[in-house]
């Protein structure tokens, strides 16, 4: 179909390109293409402080995290090296020394 974005106001798929903006014929909403491109730049996985994360980064845990299914706890200040970003509820795949492979949420880490 079309590679144009759906209308943010009514979710209509019948939007069209009108020079520097997009227009929705169903509700009359108009929005800028520039806003669309900045939204794409802002998407990505960010840590608790808002810093962008990338594959291979080193992060530090900012809260004690209980490991589900065991009595182990990942303590505050634990450094996690060489993270891998994934999509889903838990954003980070990693291996923690003494615990093993884990999935972490980006909201509980900060970039080291």
N, C-alpha and C positions, 0 to 999 in steps of 0.2 A: 504494500500500500504506500502510504506517504511517510516520509521521514520527518515530517514537521511535528512539533510537539502538540499534545492535546491542550485544550484551553484550560488555564489554571482556575478559572472561575466556575465553569460548568462541565468540564471534562469532555467537551465535544471533540470528536476526531476530525471535524470538517474545517479546521483552521486553514488559513491561506497566508502566503507571504505577500506583504505590501511594502516593498522597499526596505526600510530600516526597522520594520516592526511586523508582528504577526497579528492577524485579525480573526475573530470568531464570528461567523455569520449568524449563529444561533442566538447568542446573548449580546453581541456587540462589543465584547471586551477586546481591548487592544493592549499589547505589551511589547516591550522592546526586545530586540534580538540580543542586545548587549547584556541585559539582565540574565538571559538564558545562558550565555557563555560564562558569565561570572559564577552562576550557580554550578555549572559543570566544574569549574576550577575549585570551588569550595568543597565539592564532594570528595570523599576520601576518608581514611581512618585517622582520627586524631586522638591524642592522649588526653589525660585529665586536665592538662593545662592548655589544650587547644593546639598543640604542636602537631604538624603532619608526621605520620609514621610511614616508614618504608621497609621493604624486606631487608633483613640483615641488620637492622638497628639494634641497639642495646637499650633496654628499658629497666626501670626500677619499680617494684611493687610498692604502692602507697597505702595499702590496707592489708591487715591479716586476712588471708583467704583460706577457708577450710576446704580440704580436698574431699570431694564427694566420694563416699564409699570407703573411706579410710579415716584413721585418726590423725593423719598428717595435716600440718598447717604451713602455708607459705607465709613467712614472716614479712613484716614491713621492712623495706630496704633491700630485699633480695634482688640482685641484679640478674636479669635474664638476657643472655646474649643471642645474637643471630635469630631474631624472630622472623616468622613468616606470616604475612597477612592473608586472611581468607575471608570469604563472605559468609554471612550467617550471624547468629546471635552472639557467638563468641568470635571476636575478630582476629585473634592472634593464636597461631600454633607455635609452640616452643618446647624446649626441653629444659627442665629445671634440675640442677645438680641435687642428688639425694632423693628426688621425687620421681623424675622421669618425664615422659611426654605429657603435655597439658594443653588445654585451650583456655585462653584468658580473654576477658572483656577489656577493651581499650580504656574504659573509664576508670579502671583500677591500677593503671600504670602511668608513669611519666617517662619521657625520653631522657636518657642519661647523657 
